[in-house]
Amino acid sequence: MAAEKAKPTDAKPATAEAAPAKPMKRWLKIGGIVLAVTAAEIVAAYMYWPRAEAASVSTKVEVPKLPEAEPEVEEQSDQLREVDLGEYRITAYQPLSNTTLRIDFHLYGMVLAGKDELAMGDIYKSRSNRLRDQVYVVVRGCDLNDFTDAGLGLLKRRILETTNKTLGQNLVRSVIFSEFSFIEQ
């Protein structure tokens, strides 16, 4: 009987060692299923992915030509042209640092050649003083950090927005500074 009792105690460690193998098998099965599904998706995507030859053939579509309208004075083009917006010499007091800035620059606006360029010329003549005043307001409202930025990005965006608002239309696509300098006193 002692021998019979010893056998059941020997059997317990064997089942205890076999127990960790079941979760490991379960994780291996799950990993195998995930791997099989991923491989099937990759194969399906490869099969449905268009080849270069098929893509180039399918993109060739003939567009019917529309009847040409009567030519206008000058057609709109994608070329940008520079429009002179004036020279500026501005003195701005900075109360926080108790300094005065002397800012000098020549301002140009980039407009589309054609209708926008013609419209810009007409509108600019009638609103040049208002535009000049608004540029002064924008520049005086800037901090010293805005002038030390290498690209003058914030100042350009503010002047561009103000210019288009003053003109009443979005004619100016970007602004360019020429001969920009500022002196802190």
C-alpha positions as CSV (number, residue, x, y, z in Angstrom):
1,M,0.0,0.0,0.0
2,A,2.8,2.3,0.6
3,A,3.9,1.8,-2.9
4,E,0.5,2.7,-4.2
5,K,0.5,5.9,-2.2
6,A,3.8,6.9,-3.6
7,K,2.6,6.7,-7.1
8,P,0.0,9.3,-6.8
9,T,2.5,11.8,-5.3
10,D,4.8,11.1,-8.2
11,A,2.0,11.8,-10.7
12,K,1.3,15.3,-9.3
13,P,4.7,16.8,-10.3
14,A,4.3,15.4,-13.8
15,T,0.9,17.2,-14.2
16,A,2.3,20.4,-12.6
17,E,5.1,20.5,-15.2
18,A,2.6,19.8,-18.0
19,A,0.4,22.7,-17.0
20,P,2.6,25.6,-18.3
21,A,2.8,23.9,-21.7
22,K,-1.0,24.4,-22.3
23,P,-0.9,28.2,-22.2
24,M,2.2,28.2,-24.3
25,K,0.4,26.1,-27.0
26,R,-2.6,28.4,-26.8
27,W,-0.4,31.5,-27.5
28,L,1.3,29.7,-30.3
29,K,-2.0,28.8,-31.9
30,I,-3.2,32.4,-31.6
31,G,0.1,33.7,-33.1
32,G,-0.2,31.2,-35.9
33,I,-3.8,32.3,-36.7
34,V,-2.8,36.0,-36.7
35,L,0.2,35.2,-38.9
36,A,-2.1,33.3,-41.3
37,V,-4.7,36.1,-41.5
38,T,-2.0,38.7,-42.1
39,A,-0.4,36.6,-44.9
40,A,-3.8,36.1,-46.5
41,E,-4.4,39.9,-46.5
42,I,-1.0,40.6,-48.0
43,V,-1.6,38.1,-50.8
44,A,-5.0,39.5,-51.5
45,A,-3.7,43.1,-51.6
46,Y,-0.9,42.0,-53.9
47,M,-3.4,40.4,-56.3
48,Y,-5.7,43.4,-56.4
49,W,-2.9,46.0,-56.6
50,P,-2.8,47.5,-60.1
51,R,0.3,46.9,-62.1
52,A,2.2,49.9,-63.6
53,E,1.1,49.0,-67.1
54,A,-2.5,48.8,-66.2
55,A,-2.3,52.1,-64.2
56,S,-0.8,54.0,-67.1
57,V,-3.4,52.7,-69.5
58,S,-6.3,53.5,-67.2
59,T,-5.2,57.1,-66.6
60,K,-5.2,58.0,-70.3
61,V,-8.6,59.7,-70.7
62,E,-9.4,62.0,-73.6
63,V,-11.0,65.2,-72.6
64,P,-13.3,66.8,-75.2
65,K,-12.3,70.2,-76.2
66,L,-14.8,73.0,-75.4
67,P,-15.5,75.6,-77.9
68,E,-13.2,78.6,-77.4
69,A,-14.8,81.7,-76.0
70,E,-14.0,85.1,-77.5
71,P,-10.6,86.2,-76.3
72,E,-10.6,88.7,-73.5
73,V,-8.3,91.7,-73.1
74,E,-5.7,89.6,-71.3
75,E,-6.2,86.1,-70.0
76,Q,-5.4,85.1,-66.5
77,S,-2.2,83.1,-66.1
78,D,-0.5,81.2,-63.4
79,Q,2.5,83.5,-63.5
80,L,3.1,85.8,-60.6
81,R,4.2,89.4,-61.1
82,E,5.7,91.8,-58.6
83,V,3.7,95.0,-57.9
84,D,5.5,97.8,-56.1
85,L,3.7,98.7,-52.8
86,G,6.0,101.4,-51.8
87,E,9.0,102.2,-49.6
88,Y,8.5,102.4,-45.8
89,R,10.5,104.2,-43.1
90,I,8.8,103.5,-39.8
91,T,9.8,104.6,-36.3
92,A,8.1,102.4,-33.6
93,Y,8.4,102.8,-29.8
94,Q,8.6,99.6,-27.8
95,P,7.3,100.5,-24.3
96,L,8.2,97.1,-22.7
97,S,11.9,97.5,-23.5
98,N,11.9,101.3,-23.5
99,T,13.5,101.3,-26.9
100,T,12.8,102.9,-30.3
101,L,13.0,100.9,-33.5
102,R,13.8,102.4,-36.9
103,I,12.4,100.0,-39.6
104,D,13.1,100.5,-43.3
105,F,12.0,98.3,-46.2
106,H,10.6,98.3,-49.7
107,L,7.4,96.2,-50.0
108,Y,6.3,94.3,-53.1
109,G,3.2,92.2,-53.6
110,M,3.0,89.1,-55.8
111,V,-0.2,89.0,-58.0
112,L,-1.3,86.8,-60.8
113,A,-0.5,88.2,-64.2
114,G,-3.5,89.3,-66.2
115,K,-6.8,90.4,-64.7
116,D,-5.5,90.4,-61.2
117,E,-2.6,92.5,-62.2
118,L,-4.9,95.0,-63.9
119,A,-7.4,95.1,-61.1
120,M,-4.5,95.6,-58.6
121,G,-3.3,98.6,-60.4
122,D,-6.7,100.3,-60.4
123,I,-7.6,99.4,-56.8
124,Y,-4.1,100.3,-55.5
125,K,-4.4,103.8,-57.0
126,S,-7.6,104.5,-55.1
127,R,-6.6,102.9,-51.8
128,S,-2.8,103.4,-51.6
129,N,-3.0,105.8,-48.6
130,R,-5.2,103.4,-46.7
131,L,-2.9,100.5,-47.5
132,R,0.1,102.5,-46.4
133,D,-1.6,103.4,-43.1
134,Q,-2.5,99.8,-42.4
135,V,1.1,98.6,-43.1
136,Y,2.3,101.2,-40.5
137,V,-0.2,99.9,-38.0
138,V,0.8,96.3,-38.5
139,V,4.6,97.1,-38.3
140,R,4.2,99.2,-35.2
141,G,2.2,96.5,-33.5
142,C,4.9,93.9,-33.9
143,D,7.4,92.8,-31.2
144,L,11.2,92.9,-31.5
145,N,11.2,89.1,-32.0
146,D,9.0,89.5,-35.1
147,F,11.8,91.6,-36.7
148,T,14.6,89.2,-35.8
149,D,12.9,86.2,-37.5
150,A,15.1,85.3,-40.5
151,G,12.1,84.8,-42.8
152,L,9.9,87.6,-41.3
153,G,7.1,85.0,-41.6
154,L,4.7,86.5,-39.0
155,L,5.2,90.1,-40.3
156,K,4.6,88.9,-43.9
157,R,1.4,87.1,-43.0
158,R,0.0,90.1,-41.1
159,I,0.8,92.5,-43.9
160,L,-0.6,90.1,-46.6
161,E,-3.9,89.7,-44.6
162,T,-4.1,93.5,-44.1
163,T,-3.3,94.3,-47.7
164,N,-6.1,92.0,-49.1
165,K,-8.6,93.4,-46.5
166,T,-7.7,96.9,-47.5
167,L,-8.0,96.2,-51.2
168,G,-11.3,94.4,-50.7
169,Q,-10.2,91.3,-52.8
170,N,-7.6,88.5,-52.4
171,L,-5.4,89.8,-55.2
172,V,-2.1,89.7,-53.4
173,R,-0.7,86.1,-53.1
174,S,2.4,86.9,-51.1
175,V,4.5,89.9,-50.0
176,I,8.2,90.4,-50.4
177,F,10.5,92.7,-48.5
178,S,13.4,94.3,-50.2
179,E,16.2,96.1,-48.4
180,F,14.7,95.3,-45.0
181,S,16.6,96.7,-42.0
182,F,15.8,97.7,-38.5
183,I,17.9,99.5,-35.9
184,E,17.2,99.4,-32.2
185,Q,17.9,102.6,-30.2
